[in-house]
């Protein structure tokens, strides 16, 4: 059996890459992809802890499926907003978008 530390290191690396992507990127689509990467790191943690602590229960898998479902809904909504902003402004850079200001 693979030790849980390997999964935690993998999850930490993915989450760190996601944080870097959110803080360093200007394109809204790349920021959205970084947020998805962070959510998948959380899903890996849920599944790893569930398998190692309670292998007979499916609680970690249920939480991971819930996170994936919420992430899919978030991506659909965010991509719709990004497409509308791109059509109106001609750019998807978050620095240049000020449409929500009155």
N, C-alpha and C positions, 0 to 999 in steps of 0.2 A: 504494500500500500504506500502511496506517495505521502510524504509528511505534509502536514498542514502548513508548515512554514513556507513551502514552495508556492502554494496557492496565495498566501498572504503577500509574499514578495511580488508575485505576478500582479496581484491586485493593486499593490502599492505603486508599482511602476506604471500601470495603466492609468491609475488615478492621477499620478504626478504628471504624466504626459497630457492628460485632459486639462489639468489646472494650467499647465504651461500654454496649451493651445487657446484656452479662454483668455488668458492674460496677454498673450503676445500677438494674437491674430487680429486683423481688422475686418476681414470678410465675414459677413454674418453666417454664411453657409459653413465655413470652417469652424467658427465658434460653436455652431450647432452640432457639428460632428464631434467636437471636443467634449461637449456636454454629454453626448451619447456614449463616448468612451468612458467618462466618469461613471455613468449609470451602469455600464457593463462591468466595471470594476466592483461596484457595490453588489451586483448580482453574483459575481464569482465569490465574494465574501459570504453572502447568504448561503450559497450552495455548499461551500467548503465547511463552514461551521455546522450546518445541518447534517452533513454526512458524517462528520467526525464526532459530533456530540450525540445525535439521535439518529442512527442509521435506519431505524425501522419506521421513522416518521417522514413525511414529505413536506414539512413546514418550510424548509429553506427553498425547495423547488417551487412551492406555491408563491412565496414571496418574490422569487426571481421572475416567475411568469407575470406576476402583478407589476413588477418594475418594468419589464419588457413591454407590457401592454400600455402602461402610462407613458413610456418613452415613445412608443409608436404614435400615440395620440398627440404628444407634444411636438413631435417632428412634423406631423401633418399640419397642425395649426401654425407652427413657426414658419414652415416653408411657404404656406399661403400668405402670411404676413410679409415675408421677405420678397416673394414674387410681386406683391402689390407695391411695395416700396421701390423695387427695381423698375417696375413699369412707370411709376410716377417720377422718380428722381433720376433714373438711369445709372444708379450705382447701388452696390450692396455693401459698401463700407459703412461700418457703424459710426465712424467719426464724422461722416458727412451727412448723416441722416438726422434731421431735426423736425420731422413731420409732427411729432406729438406735442411740440411747443405751440402755444396759441399766438 
